[in-house]
């Protein structure tokens, strides 16, 4: 029987890895974006392009993850990703040079892929190998925890530290957590058996199912990238709302922390695809709420809904992908994330360009909501495909 402390350490290592690589290296840019634009020459369009470069790095990491089958190599790259997250966060505070910021954002994106895909794959492989549920709800709570921690740190220090000092404080946070995550993540077991001696065969779904699944996840990536990148800046731009952007982003994180655990429970009742569809529809509501009025309450409710849904969708999708390939969980995770990542490259750049031309982020939010609606239609199609007889060697989705 597994000792609770062993399972706790593995889950904690994965959660802390996400706090470091996603919360700090990736999402800390969002609450600091408006502050940096106020105190540096960073323009709306340049802010969008920096975010897009972060997603280019993330996509590059997803491609690498999809090509690697060696669990030991994945473990090494996961640990390297933790160190890269610390260094790239430090870089953001050491300069105001746009090109160096661009380099930092790209490699921060690479580190995010290490935490998100390699770390998730390592945790899921350990859970399934040790007879645990193949769910990642607790693990992906690290994204919300990371978002909330970074937003709180920015909000608490905004009056006593400038934007550079805030990046340094985030670096210190990431460094301390890296020591813990490094120690607690166990070396991977490379055998093809569970601890009880049962085989762990790969059971991929049909080809059409995968392509529709990827297309729906692409749409989700558009909706995610627009809100995740610009929600703080959107609030800061509202009349009388200056200084409220980090509070809004904090709500995203708070909403995201329990979301994955809750969506795991929803999926047990409805099935994975119906749970994804429900999360998609709720996220559309969260995206359009800031467009319904200039009140801070609309923005706060939208942020909470967004946080409660986007991480849940990611958790459900990657857990499904990992269950299809239990011996190589990052394989399909990487393929799905490539689709999601392409959307994240396009969306911030287009939104920044639209905002520069119109002076507001409204058009970008409409674009995000429209793509999410298309994603909902594709999920309905996916549910229909799930009921069809599967080709030889394929399995139906759960």
PAVEX-146972 format. One record per residue (C-alpha): residue in one letter; y, x, z. Coordinates in Angstrom, 2 decimals. Layout:
REM PAVEX-146972
{rest:a py:Y px:X pz:Z};
...
END
This chain:
REM PAVEX-146972
{rest:x py:0.00 px:0.00 pz:0.00};
{rest:x py:3.42 px:1.34 pz:-1.00};
{rest:x py:5.75 px:2.34 pz:1.75};
{rest:x py:8.99 px:0.36 pz:1.66};
{rest:x py:10.99 px:3.56 pz:1.95};
{rest:x py:9.47 px:4.90 pz:-1.27};
{rest:x py:10.40 px:1.81 pz:-3.27};
{rest:x py:13.83 px:1.79 pz:-1.65};
{rest:x py:14.50 px:5.39 pz:-2.65};
{rest:x py:13.49 px:4.76 pz:-6.28};
{rest:x py:15.65 px:1.64 pz:-6.56};
{rest:x py:18.54 px:3.36 pz:-4.76};
{rest:x py:18.33 px:6.34 pz:-7.13};
{rest:x py:18.59 px:4.00 pz:-10.11};
{rest:x py:21.42 px:1.99 pz:-8.57};
{rest:x py:23.41 px:5.13 pz:-7.69};
{rest:x py:22.77 px:6.52 pz:-11.16};
{rest:x py:24.42 px:3.41 pz:-12.61};
{rest:x py:27.33 px:3.61 pz:-10.15};
{rest:x py:27.95 px:7.19 pz:-11.33};
{rest:x py:27.37 px:6.90 pz:-15.07};
{rest:x py:28.51 px:3.32 pz:-15.66};
{rest:x py:30.84 px:2.50 pz:-12.78};
{rest:x py:32.72 px:5.80 pz:-12.61};
{rest:x py:32.21 px:7.61 pz:-15.92};
{rest:x py:32.56 px:4.49 pz:-18.04};
{rest:x py:34.25 px:1.58 pz:-16.27};
{rest:x py:36.81 px:3.40 pz:-14.11};
{rest:x py:38.81 px:3.72 pz:-17.33};
{rest:x py:39.41 px:-0.05 pz:-17.35};
{rest:x py:41.46 px:-0.45 pz:-14.12};
{rest:x py:43.22 px:2.86 pz:-14.80};
{rest:x py:44.09 px:2.01 pz:-18.42};
{rest:x py:47.19 px:-0.03 pz:-17.58};
{rest:x py:48.37 px:2.57 pz:-15.04};
{rest:x py:47.92 px:5.40 pz:-17.53};
{rest:x py:49.82 px:3.45 pz:-20.18};
{rest:x py:52.74 px:3.02 pz:-17.75};
{rest:x py:52.95 px:6.70 pz:-16.79};
{rest:x py:51.84 px:8.53 pz:-19.94};
{rest:x py:52.35 px:8.20 pz:-23.68};
{rest:x py:49.04 px:6.37 pz:-24.10};
{rest:x py:49.67 px:3.45 pz:-26.49};
{rest:x py:47.80 px:0.15 pz:-26.83};
{rest:x py:46.10 px:1.31 pz:-30.02};
{rest:x py:45.22 px:4.74 pz:-28.57};
{rest:x py:43.78 px:3.06 pz:-25.48};
{rest:x py:41.52 px:1.02 pz:-27.73};
{rest:x py:40.41 px:4.06 pz:-29.70};
{rest:x py:39.57 px:5.99 pz:-26.53};
{rest:x py:37.41 px:3.07 pz:-25.43};
{rest:x py:35.77 px:3.01 pz:-28.85};
{rest:x py:34.95 px:6.73 pz:-28.58};
{rest:x py:33.30 px:6.06 pz:-25.25};
{rest:x py:31.09 px:3.53 pz:-27.01};
{rest:x py:30.38 px:6.02 pz:-29.82};
{rest:x py:29.04 px:8.38 pz:-27.16};
{rest:x py:27.03 px:5.55 pz:-25.62};
{rest:x py:25.59 px:4.62 pz:-29.00};
{rest:x py:24.70 px:8.26 pz:-29.70};
{rest:x py:22.88 px:8.38 pz:-26.37};
{rest:x py:21.05 px:5.17 pz:-27.22};
{rest:x py:19.83 px:6.66 pz:-30.50};
{rest:x py:18.56 px:9.74 pz:-28.66};
{rest:x py:16.84 px:7.58 pz:-26.02};
{rest:x py:15.10 px:5.50 pz:-28.70};
{rest:x py:13.58 px:8.65 pz:-30.22};
{rest:x py:12.24 px:10.20 pz:-27.02};
{rest:x py:8.79 px:9.29 pz:-25.71};
{rest:x py:8.29 px:12.15 pz:-23.22};
{rest:x py:8.95 px:10.80 pz:-19.71};
{rest:x py:9.52 px:14.27 pz:-18.31};
{rest:x py:12.20 px:14.97 pz:-20.92};
{rest:x py:13.81 px:11.61 pz:-20.11};
{rest:x py:13.90 px:12.60 pz:-16.44};
{rest:x py:15.63 px:15.89 pz:-17.26};
{rest:x py:18.18 px:14.20 pz:-19.52};
{rest:x py:18.86 px:11.55 pz:-16.86};
{rest:x py:19.74 px:14.29 pz:-14.38};
{rest:x py:21.90 px:16.12 pz:-16.92};
{rest:x py:23.67 px:12.81 pz:-17.55};
{rest:x py:24.63 px:12.59 pz:-13.87};
{rest:x py:26.30 px:16.00 pz:-14.05};
{rest:x py:28.06 px:15.17 pz:-17.32};
{rest:x py:29.46 px:12.01 pz:-15.69};
{rest:x py:31.04 px:14.09 pz:-12.93};
{rest:x py:32.54 px:16.67 pz:-15.32};
{rest:x py:33.98 px:14.11 pz:-17.76};
{rest:x py:35.59 px:12.14 pz:-14.91};
{rest:x py:37.24 px:15.34 pz:-13.71};
{rest:x py:38.48 px:16.04 pz:-17.24};
{rest:x py:40.39 px:12.73 pz:-17.36};
{rest:x py:42.61 px:13.83 pz:-14.47};
{rest:x py:43.14 px:17.42 pz:-15.57};
{rest:x py:45.12 px:16.68 pz:-18.73};
{rest:x py:47.31 px:14.20 pz:-20.56};
{rest:x py:46.18 px:15.48 pz:-23.96};
{rest:x py:44.83 px:12.65 pz:-26.09};
{rest:x py:42.26 px:14.86 pz:-27.83};
{rest:x py:40.79 px:16.13 pz:-24.56};
{rest:x py:40.69 px:12.56 pz:-23.30};
{rest:x py:38.79 px:11.67 pz:-26.47};
{rest:x py:36.22 px:14.42 pz:-25.80};
{rest:x py:35.86 px:13.21 pz:-22.22};
{rest:x py:35.35 px:9.57 pz:-23.27};
{rest:x py:32.70 px:10.53 pz:-25.83};
{rest:x py:30.60 px:12.59 pz:-23.41};
{rest:x py:31.13 px:10.02 pz:-20.66};
{rest:x py:29.54 px:7.55 pz:-23.07};
{rest:x py:26.56 px:9.88 pz:-23.49};
{rest:x py:26.16 px:10.06 pz:-19.72};
{rest:x py:26.34 px:6.25 pz:-19.53};
{rest:x py:23.40 px:5.98 pz:-21.90};
{rest:x py:21.45 px:8.38 pz:-19.68};
{rest:x py:22.05 px:6.24 pz:-16.61};
{rest:x py:21.64 px:2.92 pz:-18.36};
{rest:x py:18.63 px:3.56 pz:-20.58};
{rest:x py:16.82 px:6.62 pz:-19.29};
{rest:x py:17.41 px:5.73 pz:-15.64};
{rest:x py:16.42 px:2.10 pz:-16.23};
{rest:x py:13.32 px:3.18 pz:-18.12};
{rest:x py:12.27 px:5.56 pz:-15.34};
{rest:x py:12.74 px:2.87 pz:-12.67};
{rest:x py:10.94 px:0.18 pz:-14.70};
{rest:x py:8.05 px:2.52 pz:-15.48};
{rest:x py:7.69 px:3.34 pz:-11.77};
{rest:x py:7.78 px:-0.35 pz:-10.77};
{rest:x py:5.14 px:-1.40 pz:-13.30};
{rest:x py:2.96 px:1.61 pz:-12.58};
{rest:x py:3.00 px:0.78 pz:-8.87};
{rest:x py:2.16 px:-2.91 pz:-9.23};
{rest:x py:5.70 px:-4.22 pz:-8.78};
{rest:x py:7.45 px:-6.94 pz:-10.81};
{rest:x py:8.83 px:-5.62 pz:-14.11};
{rest:x py:12.35 px:-6.85 pz:-13.28};
{rest:x py:15.56 px:-4.85 pz:-13.11};
{rest:x py:17.84 px:-7.27 pz:-11.27};
{rest:x py:18.34 px:-5.11 pz:-8.19};
{rest:x py:18.62 px:-1.97 pz:-10.33};
{rest:x py:21.36 px:-3.37 pz:-12.57};
{rest:x py:23.31 px:-4.46 pz:-9.52};
{rest:x py:24.46 px:-0.84 pz:-9.65};
{rest:x py:26.76 px:-1.70 pz:-12.54};
{rest:x py:28.61 px:-4.35 pz:-10.54};
{rest:x py:28.64 px:-2.13 pz:-7.46};
{rest:x py:30.12 px:0.70 pz:-9.52};
{rest:x py:32.78 px:-1.55 pz:-11.04};
{rest:x py:33.75 px:-2.96 pz:-7.65};
{rest:x py:33.86 px:0.47 pz:-5.97};
{rest:x py:36.06 px:1.94 pz:-8.70};
{rest:x py:38.41 px:-1.06 pz:-8.74};
{rest:x py:38.72 px:-0.99 pz:-4.94};
{rest:x py:39.42 px:2.74 pz:-4.95};
{rest:x py:42.12 px:2.33 pz:-7.61};
{rest:x py:43.70 px:-0.62 pz:-5.80};
{rest:x py:43.71 px:1.09 pz:-2.39};
{rest:x py:45.14 px:4.36 pz:-3.67};
{rest:x py:47.58 px:3.10 pz:-6.31};
{rest:x py:50.59 px:3.38 pz:-3.96};
{rest:x py:49.72 px:6.79 pz:-2.52};
{rest:x py:48.18 px:8.62 pz:-5.48};
{rest:x py:49.18 px:9.04 pz:-9.11};
{rest:x py:46.75 px:8.37 pz:-11.95};
{rest:x py:45.54 px:11.99 pz:-12.02};
{rest:x py:44.80 px:12.06 pz:-8.30};
{rest:x py:42.90 px:8.80 pz:-8.69};
{rest:x py:40.64 px:10.42 pz:-11.29};
{rest:x py:40.05 px:13.30 pz:-8.85};
{rest:x py:39.03 px:10.88 pz:-6.09};
{rest:x py:36.62 px:9.19 pz:-8.49};
{rest:x py:35.17 px:12.60 pz:-9.33};
{rest:x py:34.54 px:13.29 pz:-5.65};
{rest:x py:32.81 px:9.92 pz:-5.28};
{rest:x py:30.59 px:10.62 pz:-8.30};
{rest:x py:29.69 px:14.10 pz:-7.03};
{rest:x py:28.56 px:12.85 pz:-3.60};
{rest:x py:26.46 px:10.06 pz:-5.13};
{rest:x py:24.92 px:12.46 pz:-7.67};
{rest:x py:23.41 px:14.52 pz:-4.86};
{rest:x py:21.68 px:11.41 pz:-3.49};
{rest:x py:20.52 px:10.05 pz:-6.86};
{rest:x py:19.15 px:13.46 pz:-7.84};
{rest:x py:17.09 px:13.76 pz:-4.65};
{rest:x py:15.73 px:10.21 pz:-4.61};
{rest:x py:14.62 px:9.82 pz:-8.23};
{rest:x py:10.93 px:10.86 pz:-8.25};
{rest:x py:9.36 px:12.99 pz:-10.95};
{rest:x py:7.76 px:10.62 pz:-13.52};
{rest:x py:4.04 px:9.96 pz:-13.71};
{rest:x py:3.02 px:10.56 pz:-17.34};
{rest:x py:-0.42 px:8.95 pz:-17.18};
{rest:x py:-1.11 px:5.72 pz:-19.06};
{rest:x py:-2.55 px:4.00 pz:-16.00};
{rest:x py:-1.17 px:2.11 pz:-13.02};
{rest:x py:-1.84 px:3.36 pz:-9.49};
{rest:x py:-4.77 px:0.89 pz:-9.31};
{rest:x py:-6.36 px:2.34 pz:-12.44};
{rest:x py:-5.34 px:-0.47 pz:-14.81};
{rest:x py:-4.17 px:0.49 pz:-18.35};
{rest:x py:-0.54 px:0.02 pz:-19.39};
{rest:x py:-0.72 px:-0.94 pz:-23.10};
{rest:x py:2.38 px:-1.41 pz:-25.25};
{rest:x py:2.69 px:-4.99 pz:-26.61};
{rest:x py:5.65 px:-5.21 pz:-29.02};
{rest:x py:6.78 px:-8.60 pz:-30.42};
{rest:x py:6.94 px:-9.54 pz:-34.11};
{rest:x py:9.39 px:-7.85 pz:-36.46};
{rest:x py:11.53 px:-10.94 pz:-37.19};
{rest:x py:11.80 px:-11.65 pz:-33.47};
{rest:x py:13.12 px:-8.13 pz:-32.89};
{rest:x py:15.73 px:-8.37 pz:-35.67};
{rest:x py:17.06 px:-11.73 pz:-34.47};
{rest:x py:17.02 px:-10.40 pz:-30.90};
{rest:x py:19.07 px:-7.37 pz:-31.98};
{rest:x py:21.56 px:-9.55 pz:-33.88};
{rest:x py:22.09 px:-11.78 pz:-30.84};
{rest:x py:22.59 px:-8.70 pz:-28.66};
{rest:x py:25.14 px:-7.36 pz:-31.16};
{rest:x py:27.19 px:-10.54 pz:-30.67};
{rest:x py:26.91 px:-10.13 pz:-26.91};
{rest:x py:28.18 px:-6.56 pz:-27.31};
{rest:x py:31.35 px:-7.80 pz:-29.00};
{rest:x py:32.04 px:-10.25 pz:-26.18};
{rest:x py:31.30 px:-7.67 pz:-23.54};
{rest:x py:33.35 px:-4.83 pz:-25.00};
{rest:x py:36.56 px:-6.80 pz:-25.42};
{rest:x py:36.61 px:-8.18 pz:-21.89};
{rest:x py:35.23 px:-5.08 pz:-20.15};
{rest:x py:37.77 px:-2.80 pz:-21.80};
{rest:x py:40.92 px:-4.88 pz:-21.74};
{rest:x py:40.67 px:-7.42 pz:-18.93};
{rest:x py:42.85 px:-5.36 pz:-16.55};
{rest:x py:45.42 px:-4.68 pz:-19.26};
{rest:x py:45.41 px:-8.38 pz:-20.23};
{rest:x py:46.30 px:-9.40 pz:-16.68};
{rest:x py:48.90 px:-6.63 pz:-16.35};
{rest:x py:50.62 px:-8.00 pz:-19.47};
{rest:x py:50.96 px:-11.53 pz:-18.04};
{rest:x py:54.44 px:-12.43 pz:-16.73};
{rest:x py:54.72 px:-11.59 pz:-13.04};
{rest:x py:51.16 px:-10.19 pz:-12.89};
{rest:x py:51.98 px:-6.47 pz:-12.84};
{rest:x py:49.76 px:-4.71 pz:-10.32};
{rest:x py:47.04 px:-7.39 pz:-10.42};
{rest:x py:44.83 px:-5.79 pz:-13.07};
{rest:x py:42.66 px:-3.78 pz:-10.70};
{rest:x py:42.13 px:-6.85 pz:-8.47};
{rest:x py:40.88 px:-8.76 pz:-11.50};
{rest:x py:38.51 px:-5.97 pz:-12.44};
{rest:x py:37.29 px:-5.83 pz:-8.84};
{rest:x py:36.24 px:-9.48 pz:-9.20};
{rest:x py:34.24 px:-8.55 pz:-12.29};
{rest:x py:32.29 px:-6.07 pz:-10.19};
{rest:x py:31.86 px:-8.45 pz:-7.26};
{rest:x py:30.58 px:-11.14 pz:-9.62};
{rest:x py:28.20 px:-8.66 pz:-11.25};
{rest:x py:26.59 px:-7.27 pz:-8.09};
{rest:x py:24.32 px:-10.26 pz:-7.25};
{rest:x py:24.20 px:-11.55 pz:-10.83};
{rest:x py:21.16 px:-9.62 pz:-12.07};
{rest:x py:19.08 px:-10.63 pz:-9.07};
{rest:x py:20.10 px:-14.27 pz:-9.61};
{rest:x py:19.40 px:-14.20 pz:-13.35};
{rest:x py:15.93 px:-12.77 pz:-12.67};
{rest:x py:15.25 px:-15.89 pz:-10.59};
{rest:x py:16.70 px:-18.18 pz:-13.26};
{rest:x py:14.48 px:-16.53 pz:-15.88};
{rest:x py:11.37 px:-17.12 pz:-13.76};
{rest:x py:12.09 px:-20.86 pz:-13.97};
{rest:x py:13.48 px:-21.24 pz:-17.50};
{rest:x py:12.02 px:-18.25 pz:-19.34};
{rest:x py:13.96 px:-15.21 pz:-20.50};
{rest:x py:15.46 px:-16.66 pz:-23.69};
{rest:x py:16.78 px:-19.85 pz:-22.07};
{rest:x py:18.26 px:-17.76 pz:-19.25};
{rest:x py:20.00 px:-15.58 pz:-21.86};
{rest:x py:21.35 px:-18.67 pz:-23.63};
{rest:x py:22.78 px:-20.09 pz:-20.40};
{rest:x py:24.40 px:-16.77 pz:-19.52};
{rest:x py:25.87 px:-16.54 pz:-23.04};
{rest:x py:27.49 px:-19.99 pz:-22.83};
{rest:x py:28.95 px:-19.28 pz:-19.37};
{rest:x py:30.33 px:-15.96 pz:-20.61};
{rest:x py:32.16 px:-17.76 pz:-23.45};
{rest:x py:33.90 px:-19.88 pz:-20.80};
{rest:x py:34.83 px:-16.73 pz:-18.89};
{rest:x py:36.31 px:-15.11 pz:-22.01};
{rest:x py:38.52 px:-18.05 pz:-23.00};
{rest:x py:39.80 px:-18.94 pz:-19.50};
{rest:x py:42.66 px:-16.36 pz:-19.60};
{rest:x py:43.80 px:-18.01 pz:-22.86};
{rest:x py:44.18 px:-21.44 pz:-21.23};
{rest:x py:47.21 px:-20.50 pz:-19.15};
{rest:x py:49.25 px:-17.61 pz:-17.73};
{rest:x py:48.13 px:-18.36 pz:-14.17};
{rest:x py:46.39 px:-15.55 pz:-12.29};
{rest:x py:43.73 px:-18.07 pz:-11.23};
{rest:x py:42.60 px:-18.53 pz:-14.82};
{rest:x py:42.25 px:-14.76 pz:-15.18};
{rest:x py:40.44 px:-14.39 pz:-11.85};
{rest:x py:37.97 px:-17.18 pz:-12.60};
{rest:x py:37.38 px:-15.75 pz:-16.06};
{rest:x py:36.77 px:-12.30 pz:-14.58};
{rest:x py:34.28 px:-13.64 pz:-12.03};
{rest:x py:32.38 px:-15.57 pz:-14.72};
{rest:x py:32.36 px:-12.57 pz:-17.03};
{rest:x py:31.02 px:-10.31 pz:-14.28};
{rest:x py:28.36 px:-12.84 pz:-13.30};
{rest:x py:27.02 px:-13.09 pz:-16.85};
{rest:x py:27.38 px:-9.88 pz:-18.85};
{rest:x py:25.31 px:-7.69 pz:-16.52};
{rest:x py:22.73 px:-10.47 pz:-16.22};
{rest:x py:22.35 px:-10.53 pz:-20.00};
{rest:x py:21.95 px:-6.77 pz:-20.16};
{rest:x py:19.39 px:-6.82 pz:-17.35};
{rest:x py:17.32 px:-9.59 pz:-18.95};
{rest:x py:17.37 px:-7.99 pz:-22.41};
{rest:x py:16.45 px:-4.48 pz:-21.27};
{rest:x py:13.77 px:-5.71 pz:-18.88};
{rest:x py:12.22 px:-7.73 pz:-21.74};
{rest:x py:12.39 px:-4.67 pz:-24.00};
{rest:x py:10.82 px:-2.44 pz:-21.36};
{rest:x py:7.95 px:-4.85 pz:-20.75};
{rest:x py:7.04 px:-4.66 pz:-24.44};
{rest:x py:6.71 px:-0.85 pz:-24.12};
{rest:x py:5.68 px:-0.11 pz:-20.50};
{rest:x py:4.58 px:3.45 pz:-21.31};
{rest:x py:7.74 px:4.14 pz:-23.33};
{rest:x py:10.32 px:1.71 pz:-21.89};
{rest:x py:13.37 px:3.45 pz:-23.36};
{rest:x py:11.98 px:2.99 pz:-26.91};
{rest:x py:12.95 px:-0.64 pz:-27.47};
{rest:x py:15.72 px:-0.41 pz:-24.86};
{rest:x py:17.30 px:2.19 pz:-27.11};
{rest:x py:16.90 px:0.06 pz:-30.24};
{rest:x py:18.52 px:-2.94 pz:-28.55};
{rest:x py:21.32 px:-0.79 pz:-27.20};
{rest:x py:22.04 px:0.64 pz:-30.65};
{rest:x py:22.82 px:-2.91 pz:-31.76};
{rest:x py:24.90 px:-3.52 pz:-28.62};
{rest:x py:26.58 px:-0.12 pz:-28.99};
{rest:x py:27.70 px:-0.64 pz:-32.59};
{rest:x py:29.47 px:-3.80 pz:-31.45};
{rest:x py:31.15 px:-1.84 pz:-28.66};
{rest:x py:32.54 px:0.69 pz:-31.12};
{rest:x py:34.01 px:-1.95 pz:-33.41};
{rest:x py:35.35 px:-4.42 pz:-30.84};
{rest:x py:37.78 px:-2.25 pz:-28.79};
{rest:x py:39.25 px:-0.59 pz:-31.88};
{rest:x py:39.78 px:-3.94 pz:-33.64};
{rest:x py:41.18 px:-5.53 pz:-30.48};
{rest:x py:43.57 px:-2.63 pz:-29.90};
{rest:x py:44.73 px:-2.87 pz:-33.53};
{rest:x py:45.24 px:-6.64 pz:-33.25};
{rest:x py:47.12 px:-6.21 pz:-29.95};
{rest:x py:49.38 px:-3.54 pz:-31.44};
{rest:x py:50.29 px:-5.90 pz:-34.29};
{rest:x py:50.72 px:-9.10 pz:-32.31};
{rest:x py:51.79 px:-7.77 pz:-28.92};
{rest:x py:48.97 px:-9.61 pz:-27.09};
{rest:x py:45.22 px:-9.55 pz:-26.63};
{rest:x py:44.73 px:-13.24 pz:-27.48};
{rest:x py:43.31 px:-12.65 pz:-30.95};
{rest:x py:40.78 px:-10.17 pz:-29.56};
{rest:x py:39.62 px:-12.72 pz:-26.99};
{rest:x py:39.21 px:-15.39 pz:-29.67};
{rest:x py:37.15 px:-12.91 pz:-31.70};
{rest:x py:34.95 px:-12.19 pz:-28.69};
{rest:x py:34.40 px:-15.89 pz:-27.92};
{rest:x py:33.55 px:-16.65 pz:-31.55};
{rest:x py:30.97 px:-13.87 pz:-31.73};
{rest:x py:29.40 px:-14.99 pz:-28.46};
{rest:x py:29.08 px:-18.50 pz:-29.89};
{rest:x py:27.25 px:-17.05 pz:-32.90};
{rest:x py:25.03 px:-15.16 pz:-30.46};
{rest:x py:24.17 px:-18.45 pz:-28.72};
{rest:x py:23.05 px:-19.90 pz:-32.08};
{rest:x py:20.84 px:-16.85 pz:-32.67};
{rest:x py:19.27 px:-17.26 pz:-29.23};
{rest:x py:18.34 px:-20.84 pz:-30.14};
{rest:x py:16.65 px:-19.43 pz:-33.25};
{rest:x py:14.94 px:-16.82 pz:-31.07};
{rest:x py:13.49 px:-19.54 pz:-28.86};
{rest:x py:12.11 px:-21.27 pz:-31.96};
{rest:x py:10.53 px:-17.99 pz:-33.14};
{rest:x py:8.98 px:-17.56 pz:-29.72};
{rest:x py:6.90 px:-20.70 pz:-30.26};
{rest:x py:5.51 px:-19.58 pz:-33.63};
{rest:x py:2.09 px:-17.92 pz:-33.94};
{rest:x py:2.55 px:-14.16 pz:-33.60};
{rest:x py:1.37 px:-11.64 pz:-36.22};
{rest:x py:-1.58 px:-9.43 pz:-35.38};
{rest:x py:-0.69 px:-6.85 pz:-32.75};
{rest:x py:2.38 px:-8.75 pz:-31.56};
{rest:x py:3.00 px:-10.86 pz:-28.50};
{rest:x py:5.27 px:-13.78 pz:-27.76};
{rest:x py:8.35 px:-13.18 pz:-25.70};
{rest:x py:8.33 px:-14.12 pz:-22.07};
END
